[in-house]
Amino acid sequence: MEKVLKIGGVDCHLKTSAAVPRLYRLKFNQDLIVDFENLVTDVKTNEGTLSPRAITTLEQFCYICHKYGDPSQPDDIIVWLEQFDNDGAIYNVLSDLISLWSDENEQKSVAKKKHRKIARAANTALFMLRCVQCGISISDLDLLSI
């Protein structure tokens, strides 16, 4: 999912995918899923104020998504943060960042497969065919007892 947010007067092209948690872990040696759950919990419990850990998670997540969406961004997060006009710019888009991540991870409902009835009766030949398909040899079958 991609989104352009204006942060501190700068248009930030943010991109999320299944690669973001891995990029986050490689860059910061932390688990994004755990950190983000803690951030959301912190937002819900501390209305208006965030813990230092939540602020760090927010900045790191925003940085990774921006770097992923626009590789020309600096490799150092401090240099990246300095490009914004004011210190609280990232916190103004907190709800947008949470919805961006939530939308990326939303479970898609999958239609259940239709099960068709097998018209043929099970026999030795069909059993042996299924064994071969599963990689079960005759010597493996010798070990079975019925």
C-alpha positions as CSV (number, residue, x, y, z in Angstrom):
1,M,0.0,0.0,0.0
2,E,1.3,3.5,-0.8
3,K,0.3,6.9,0.5
4,V,1.7,10.4,0.2
5,L,1.5,12.4,3.5
6,K,2.7,15.9,4.1
7,I,4.9,15.9,7.2
8,G,6.4,19.2,8.3
9,G,6.0,20.7,4.9
10,V,7.6,17.7,3.1
11,D,5.6,15.4,0.8
12,C,6.5,11.9,2.1
13,H,5.9,8.9,-0.2
14,L,5.2,6.1,2.3
15,K,5.0,2.5,1.2
16,T,4.1,-0.6,3.2
17,S,4.2,-4.3,2.3
18,A,5.3,-7.6,3.9
19,A,8.9,-6.4,3.5
20,V,8.5,-3.5,6.0
21,P,8.9,-5.6,9.2
22,R,12.0,-7.2,7.8
23,L,13.5,-3.8,6.8
24,Y,12.6,-2.5,10.3
25,R,14.3,-5.5,12.0
26,L,17.4,-5.1,9.8
27,K,17.7,-1.4,10.4
28,F,16.8,-1.2,14.1
29,N,17.2,-4.8,15.4
30,Q,13.7,-4.7,16.8
31,D,10.4,-6.4,16.0
32,L,8.0,-4.1,14.3
33,I,4.9,-6.2,15.0
34,V,5.6,-6.0,18.8
35,D,6.6,-2.4,18.7
36,F,3.6,-1.3,16.7
37,E,1.2,-3.2,19.0
38,N,2.8,-1.4,22.0
39,L,2.4,1.9,20.2
40,V,-1.3,1.4,19.5
41,T,-1.8,0.3,23.1
42,D,0.0,3.4,24.3
43,V,-2.1,5.6,22.1
44,K,-5.3,4.1,23.4
45,T,-4.3,4.3,27.1
46,N,-2.4,7.6,27.2
47,E,-4.7,10.0,25.5
48,G,-2.6,12.8,24.0
49,T,0.8,11.8,25.4
50,L,3.1,9.1,24.1
51,S,5.9,7.2,26.0
52,P,9.4,7.7,24.7
53,R,9.4,4.1,23.4
54,A,6.2,4.8,21.4
55,I,7.6,8.0,20.0
56,T,10.7,6.1,18.9
57,T,8.6,3.4,17.3
58,L,6.5,6.0,15.5
59,E,9.6,7.8,14.1
60,Q,11.3,4.5,13.1
61,F,8.2,3.2,11.4
62,C,7.6,6.4,9.5
63,Y,11.3,6.5,8.4
64,I,11.2,2.9,7.2
65,C,8.0,3.4,5.2
66,H,9.4,6.6,3.7
67,K,12.8,5.1,2.9
68,Y,11.0,2.1,1.3
69,G,8.7,4.4,-0.8
70,D,11.5,6.8,-1.7
71,P,15.0,5.2,-1.6
72,S,16.7,8.6,-2.1
73,Q,16.0,9.3,1.6
74,P,19.1,9.5,3.9
75,D,20.4,6.3,5.5
76,D,20.6,8.0,8.9
77,I,17.2,8.5,10.7
78,I,18.6,11.6,12.5
79,V,19.4,13.3,9.2
80,W,16.0,12.3,7.9
81,L,14.2,13.8,11.0
82,E,16.0,17.1,10.5
83,Q,14.4,17.7,7.1
84,F,11.0,18.5,8.7
85,D,10.0,22.1,9.6
86,N,9.0,21.4,13.2
87,D,9.7,18.8,15.9
88,G,6.2,17.5,16.2
89,A,5.5,17.1,12.5
90,I,5.4,13.3,12.6
91,Y,3.0,13.2,15.5
92,N,0.4,15.1,13.5
93,V,0.1,12.2,11.1
94,L,0.0,9.5,13.8
95,S,-3.6,8.4,12.9
96,D,-2.6,8.2,9.2
97,L,0.4,6.0,10.0
98,I,-1.7,3.7,12.2
99,S,-4.3,3.3,9.5
100,L,-1.7,2.8,6.8
101,W,-0.2,-0.2,8.8
102,S,-3.7,-1.5,9.8
103,D,-4.9,-1.4,6.2
104,E,-1.8,-3.3,5.1
105,N,-2.3,-6.0,7.7
106,E,-6.1,-6.3,7.3
107,Q,-7.2,-9.9,6.9
108,K,-8.8,-10.5,3.6
109,S,-11.8,-12.8,3.8
110,V,-11.3,-15.8,1.6
111,A,-14.2,-17.7,0.2
112,K,-14.3,-21.3,1.3
113,K,-13.4,-23.9,-1.3
114,K,-16.2,-26.0,-2.5
115,H,-15.7,-29.6,-1.7
116,R,-16.7,-31.9,-4.4
117,K,-17.7,-35.5,-3.8
118,I,-15.4,-38.1,-5.2
119,A,-17.4,-40.3,-7.5
120,R,-15.1,-43.2,-7.5
121,A,-14.6,-45.7,-4.7
122,A,-11.2,-46.1,-3.0
123,N,-9.3,-49.1,-4.2
124,T,-5.7,-50.4,-4.0
125,A,-4.6,-48.7,-7.2
126,L,-5.9,-45.3,-6.0
127,F,-4.3,-45.8,-2.6
128,M,-0.9,-46.6,-4.2
129,L,-1.2,-43.6,-6.5
130,R,-1.8,-41.2,-3.5
131,C,1.1,-42.8,-1.7
132,V,3.4,-42.1,-4.6
133,Q,2.1,-38.5,-4.9
134,C,2.9,-38.0,-1.2
135,G,6.3,-39.6,-1.4
136,I,5.5,-42.7,0.6
137,S,7.4,-45.8,-0.7
138,I,6.4,-49.4,-0.5
139,S,9.1,-50.0,2.1
140,D,7.5,-47.2,4.2
141,L,4.1,-49.0,3.9
142,D,5.7,-52.2,5.2
143,L,6.3,-50.3,8.5
144,L,2.6,-49.6,8.9
145,S,0.2,-51.9,10.7
146,I,-3.5,-51.8,10.3
